[in-house]
Amino acid sequence: MQKIELTADTPLSALFREEHYEALKGIIENWRSALIDSPECDALEMTSFMFDFDWLRPIDVYLDLVSLIINDGLRTPMSVLANYMFSHSNLSKSEASLYGLLKRYKRMSE
């Protein structure tokens, strides 16, 4: 797997294979209505995902990500995705918890 240097400007799409960009774009577009201060940019260029959990449940975000993972869309280790979502979203207060839930939902979905 290719090494990706994560910065504040790294889009989520950088972690996924290009052939899965349309699916990822659809997922991010579905998240937009539940994002606080959603930017006016292409979904694949988005770098921050601050969710309003009154409008979207965290499990829905995890399951969306897992759907891409089990379809071989992720081009980095799942730990890199967990690190990214920990630092670029409010999905979890703990990177270890975020990673553990991704693993758990992945196992349940396979």
C-alpha positions in Angstrom: 0.0 0.0 0.0 1.1 3.5 -0.8 2.3 5.8 2.0 0.3 9.0 2.3 1.4 12.0 4.3 -1.6 13.3 6.2 -1.9 17.0 6.6 -4.8 19.3 7.4 -5.2 19.8 3.7 -5.3 16.1 2.7 -8.7 15.3 1.3 -10.5 12.1 2.4 -10.4 10.9 -1.2 -6.6 10.6 -1.1 -7.1 7.5 1.1 -9.3 5.7 -1.5 -8.7 4.2 -4.9 -9.7 6.3 -7.9 -12.1 3.7 -9.2 -14.2 4.1 -6.0 -14.3 7.9 -6.2 -17.9 8.0 -7.5 -19.1 5.9 -4.6 -17.1 8.0 -2.1 -18.5 11.2 -3.7 -22.0 9.9 -3.2 -21.4 9.1 0.4 -19.8 12.5 1.1 -22.7 14.3 -0.7 -25.1 12.4 1.6 -23.2 13.6 4.6 -23.2 17.2 3.5 -26.6 18.0 5.0 -25.3 16.8 8.4 -22.0 18.7 8.3 -21.5 21.8 10.3 -20.1 24.5 7.9 -19.9 22.3 4.8 -17.6 24.0 2.3 -18.7 24.9 -1.2 -16.2 22.6 -3.0 -16.3 19.3 -4.8 -17.0 16.4 -2.3 -13.7 14.7 -3.3 -11.7 17.8 -2.2 -13.2 18.0 1.3 -10.8 17.8 4.2 -13.0 18.4 7.3 -16.0 16.4 8.5 -17.6 18.0 11.5 -20.9 16.2 11.9 -24.1 17.4 13.5 -25.1 14.2 15.1 -28.7 15.4 15.5 -29.0 14.8 11.8 -26.7 11.7 11.3 -25.8 8.9 13.5 -22.1 8.0 13.9 -22.9 4.4 13.0 -24.1 5.6 9.6 -20.7 7.2 8.9 -18.9 4.1 10.0 -21.0 1.8 7.8 -20.6 4.2 4.9 -16.8 3.9 5.3 -16.9 0.2 5.8 -18.9 -0.3 2.6 -16.0 1.2 0.7 -13.4 -0.8 2.7 -15.0 -4.2 2.1 -15.3 -3.4 -1.6 -11.5 -2.8 -1.7 -11.8 0.9 -2.1 -9.3 1.9 0.6 -5.8 2.2 -0.7 -4.2 2.7 2.8 -4.3 0.6 5.9 -7.5 1.0 7.9 -5.4 2.5 10.7 -4.6 5.4 8.4 -8.3 6.0 7.8 -8.9 5.9 11.5 -6.1 8.4 12.1 -7.5 10.6 9.3 -11.1 10.6 10.6 -9.8 11.2 14.2 -7.9 14.3 13.1 -10.3 15.5 10.4 -13.7 14.9 12.0 -15.6 14.8 15.3 -16.6 11.1 14.7 -14.8 10.0 17.9 -12.9 11.4 20.9 -10.4 8.5 20.6 -8.4 7.2 17.6 -8.3 3.8 19.2 -12.0 3.6 19.6 -12.6 4.9 16.0 -10.2 2.2 14.7 -11.9 -0.5 16.9 -15.3 0.4 15.6 -14.2 0.4 12.0 -12.8 -3.1 12.5 -15.9 -4.3 14.3 -18.3 -3.0 11.7 -16.1 -4.4 8.9 -16.2 -7.9 10.5 -20.0 -7.6 10.9 -20.4 -6.6 7.2 -18.2 -9.3 5.6 
